[in-house]
């Protein structure tokens, strides 16, 4: 079975987005920056991280973003990534271990109502927008008026992520939730 893969550039010059014609996750996104974590949770991410020069992989609903380090050159990496995606997805191999991913997402201390409101805004407005650029943003915690966010995929290390964080996300959260005084990346 052949897989339709479309390459998209992201605002981060070190990250490319590969959009595929099939669903990869049931919801959200999962980010891998360590091969050991990928080995436990995602056969696809493990294979992609085995490609020399790949430093991070994020799997979204119907896309994969791949981040390269200083050693990698896109001309060579892109061919290997496309081939890996095509062979893995074309063979209908599992993308992630859903149970392992769900266990790592479980957050027994969901936090107060402010954290819940922040999550709702992130999920409804912000995450879909950054996913279009191959990224994801998740809440780490809310403490003393400060929202701590994880920047993932193409958002991690992107030159324009600071502007997005401060002018976009911080502005929107402060507009809706007066208790928010600042937004920072962790």
PEDA-V82608 format. One record per residue. PHI is phi as a letter, one per 30 degrees, with the letter a starting at -180 (NA if undefined). BURIAL is b if it has 9 or more other ideal C-beta (glycine too) atoms within 8 Angstrom, else e. D_CENTER is the distance of its C-alpha to the mean C-alpha in whole Angstrom. Layout:
phi=PHI burial=BURIAL d_center=D_CENTER
phi=PHI burial=BURIAL d_center=D_CENTER
//
This chain:
phi=NA burial=e d_center=27
phi=c burial=e d_center=25
phi=c burial=b d_center=21
phi=d burial=e d_center=21
phi=b burial=b d_center=18
phi=c burial=e d_center=17
phi=d burial=b d_center=16
phi=b burial=b d_center=15
phi=d burial=e d_center=15
phi=c burial=b d_center=12
phi=d burial=e d_center=14
phi=c burial=b d_center=13
phi=d burial=e d_center=15
phi=c burial=e d_center=14
phi=b burial=b d_center=11
phi=c burial=b d_center=12
phi=c burial=b d_center=10
phi=c burial=b d_center=12
phi=c burial=b d_center=13
phi=c burial=b d_center=15
phi=c burial=e d_center=18
phi=b burial=e d_center=17
phi=d burial=e d_center=15
phi=c burial=b d_center=13
phi=b burial=b d_center=12
phi=d burial=e d_center=14
phi=a burial=e d_center=12
phi=i burial=e d_center=9
phi=a burial=b d_center=6
phi=b burial=b d_center=6
phi=c burial=b d_center=5
phi=b burial=b d_center=8
phi=c burial=e d_center=10
phi=b burial=e d_center=14
phi=d burial=b d_center=16
phi=d burial=e d_center=17
phi=d burial=b d_center=15
phi=d burial=b d_center=13
phi=d burial=e d_center=17
phi=d burial=e d_center=17
phi=c burial=b d_center=15
phi=a burial=b d_center=14
phi=e burial=b d_center=17
phi=d burial=b d_center=15
phi=d burial=b d_center=12
phi=d burial=b d_center=15
phi=d burial=b d_center=17
phi=d burial=b d_center=15
phi=d burial=b d_center=15
phi=d burial=e d_center=19
phi=d burial=b d_center=19
phi=e burial=e d_center=20
phi=j burial=b d_center=18
phi=d burial=b d_center=15
phi=c burial=e d_center=13
phi=a burial=b d_center=10
phi=b burial=b d_center=8
phi=b burial=b d_center=4
phi=c burial=b d_center=6
phi=c burial=b d_center=7
phi=e burial=b d_center=10
phi=b burial=b d_center=12
phi=b burial=b d_center=10
phi=b burial=b d_center=8
phi=c burial=b d_center=7
phi=b burial=b d_center=10
phi=c burial=b d_center=11
phi=c burial=b d_center=14
phi=c burial=b d_center=17
phi=d burial=e d_center=20
phi=d burial=e d_center=22
phi=d burial=b d_center=20
phi=c burial=e d_center=21
phi=e burial=e d_center=19
phi=e burial=e d_center=23
phi=d burial=b d_center=23
phi=d burial=b d_center=19
phi=e burial=b d_center=19
phi=d burial=e d_center=21
phi=d burial=b d_center=20
phi=d burial=b d_center=17
phi=e burial=b d_center=18
phi=d burial=e d_center=21
phi=d burial=b d_center=19
phi=d burial=b d_center=17
phi=d burial=b d_center=20
phi=d burial=e d_center=22
phi=d burial=b d_center=20
phi=d burial=b d_center=19
phi=d burial=b d_center=22
phi=d burial=e d_center=24
phi=h burial=e d_center=22
phi=d burial=e d_center=21
phi=d burial=e d_center=18
phi=d burial=b d_center=15
phi=b burial=b d_center=14
phi=d burial=b d_center=17
phi=e burial=e d_center=16
phi=d burial=e d_center=18
phi=d burial=b d_center=17
phi=d burial=b d_center=13
phi=d burial=e d_center=15
phi=d burial=e d_center=17
phi=d burial=e d_center=15
phi=d burial=e d_center=13
phi=e burial=e d_center=17
phi=b burial=e d_center=18
phi=e burial=e d_center=22
phi=c burial=e d_center=22
phi=d burial=e d_center=21
phi=i burial=e d_center=22
phi=d burial=e d_center=25
phi=d burial=e d_center=25
phi=d burial=b d_center=23
phi=e burial=b d_center=20
phi=d burial=b d_center=20
phi=d burial=b d_center=21
phi=d burial=b d_center=18
phi=e burial=b d_center=16
phi=d burial=e d_center=17
phi=d burial=b d_center=17
phi=e burial=b d_center=13
phi=d burial=e d_center=13
phi=d burial=e d_center=16
phi=c burial=b d_center=16
phi=d burial=b d_center=13
phi=d burial=b d_center=9
phi=d burial=e d_center=11
phi=d burial=e d_center=12
phi=d burial=b d_center=9
phi=d burial=b d_center=8
phi=d burial=e d_center=11
phi=c burial=b d_center=10
phi=i burial=b d_center=7
phi=b burial=b d_center=5
phi=a burial=b d_center=4
phi=b burial=b d_center=7
phi=b burial=b d_center=9
phi=d burial=b d_center=13
phi=d burial=e d_center=14
phi=a burial=e d_center=18
phi=b burial=b d_center=20
phi=b burial=e d_center=23
phi=h burial=e d_center=26
phi=i burial=e d_center=25
phi=c burial=b d_center=22
phi=c burial=b d_center=18
phi=c burial=b d_center=16
phi=c burial=b d_center=12
phi=c burial=b d_center=9
phi=c burial=b d_center=8
phi=b burial=b d_center=4
phi=i burial=b d_center=4
phi=d burial=b d_center=7
phi=d burial=b d_center=8
phi=d burial=b d_center=9
phi=i burial=e d_center=12
phi=d burial=b d_center=12
phi=e burial=e d_center=16
phi=c burial=e d_center=16
phi=d burial=b d_center=13
phi=d burial=e d_center=16
phi=d burial=e d_center=18
phi=e burial=b d_center=15
phi=d burial=b d_center=15
phi=d burial=b d_center=19
phi=d burial=e d_center=20
phi=c burial=b d_center=18
phi=d burial=b d_center=16
phi=d burial=b d_center=19
phi=d burial=b d_center=22
phi=d burial=b d_center=21
phi=d burial=b d_center=20
phi=d burial=b d_center=24
phi=d burial=e d_center=25
phi=c burial=e d_center=25
phi=b burial=b d_center=25
phi=d burial=e d_center=28
phi=d burial=e d_center=27
phi=d burial=b d_center=24
phi=c burial=e d_center=25
phi=a burial=e d_center=22
phi=b burial=b d_center=18
phi=b burial=b d_center=17
phi=d burial=e d_center=14
phi=c burial=e d_center=14
//
